[in-house]
């Protein structure tokens, strides 16, 4: 096994094997309500990274993020009446 986690019991029998790559934080920034933009992330795209915005309020305009080839982009949903700030987070498989 080149990566992952194995758990064995007292008899040394394998009881759990996790071989999926772990996710790691590769980018984080504060984004403000109503903002939009992009940030280069060379080598990352929608197939090996996941972007989302975590806000701090309920029932308000949500900022959203998406991965493209070599960059993350974010924007607000213009049809909602109120908005919030949030933290843009990008995770990638290790």
N, C-alpha and C positions, 0 to 999 in steps of 0.2 A: 504494500500500500504506500503510495507516494505522498498522500496527504489525507487528512481526515482525522477521525477519532474512533478508537476502539475501546470498549469497556468489557472487562472480563470479570467473572465472579470468582469466588475463593477457590473453585476447582479449575481455574484458568480456562473455563469455557467462555467463548465469545457470546455476549448477550446483547451487544449493540455495536453496529458499525455505521458510521456516517462518513461517506466519501464525497459528498457534494462540496464544492468549494464554498468557503465562507464569504459572506458579504462584508465589504468594508466601506467606510466613508471616504469618498474621494474629493468631495467638494461641498462646502456649506457657506451660505451667505444670507444676510437679512434682506428681504425684499419688502418694499413698501406698497401699500394699497394703491391701485391704479397704475403701478409701474409695469414695464415690460422691458425685455432685453435678452441678451444671450452672453454666454461665456464659453471660450474655447476649452475643450477637454480632449486633446489629441489621443486617438486610440480608443475612444469610447463612443458607443452608439446605442440605439434602441435594443440591440441584441445582447449587449454585455453590461448594461448599466440601467438603473432605474432612478427617475427623478420625481420628486413630489415636494409640495409645500405644506408645512405644518403651520396652521394658524392658531390664534389664541382666543377665538370667539366662536359662538354658535349662531347660525341663521344669518350669516352675513356673506358678502361677496367673497368668494374663494379665489385666491391666486392659484394658477395651475402651472405646471412645468412639463416639459417633454424633452426627450433625447432625440437628437438628429445625428448625422454623421459628424463626429469630432466636436460636438458642442451641445450645451444644454440651453434651452430657451424658456422664458417664463412670461406670463401675461395675466391680466385680470379678465373676468367675465363681465363684459360691459353692460349686460342687460339687468344685472342686479343692482339694487338701489344703494346699498351701503357696502363698505369694504373693510378689510382688516390687513394688518401687516402679518408677515409670516417668515418662517425660516425655510429657505430652499435647501434641500438636502439631495445629494446624488450618491447612490450606493452602487458598487460594482462588484462582480464576482472576483474573488482573490485568485 
